[in-house]
Each structure stands twice: as C-alpha cells, then as structure tokens.
Amino acid sequence: MWKRAWTVRRCTGDRGMSTAEYAMGTLAAVALAAVLYKVVNSGPVGAELQRLIERALRAPF
C-alpha cells in the first residue's frame, strides 16, 4: 500500500503551490499593488496621466 502511494507521489511530482506559498504570493501582490497605487497617485505621475488622457481624447479620427 505505501509503495503505491510513494510511486504515485514520485511520478506526479510536486505540482502547485502550498498554502504558505499562496500566502507569500498574495502578500507580494498586495505589496506591489500598494507601491503602484502610491506611484500612480503621486503628483507628477497623476498630472502626466491626465495630460496623456486629454491628448488622446482630443486626437483626430
């Protein structure tokens, strides 16, 4: 019985992420989102984005 379980485990490998890896991945994604939020909402970047959008809206078709 244990030989079969070991063989199945050996043949299938370690696929996917464990719970701890999901937690670390989620934490990293949230940290990146927070940094991007701060950058986009900063004065110079916000002004440049607004200028870019206004220029795109005024573009001739």
ABEGO torsion letter per residue (X at the ends): XAAAAAAAAAAAEBBEBBAAAAAAAAAAAAAAAAAAAAAAABAAAAAAAAAAAAAAAABBX
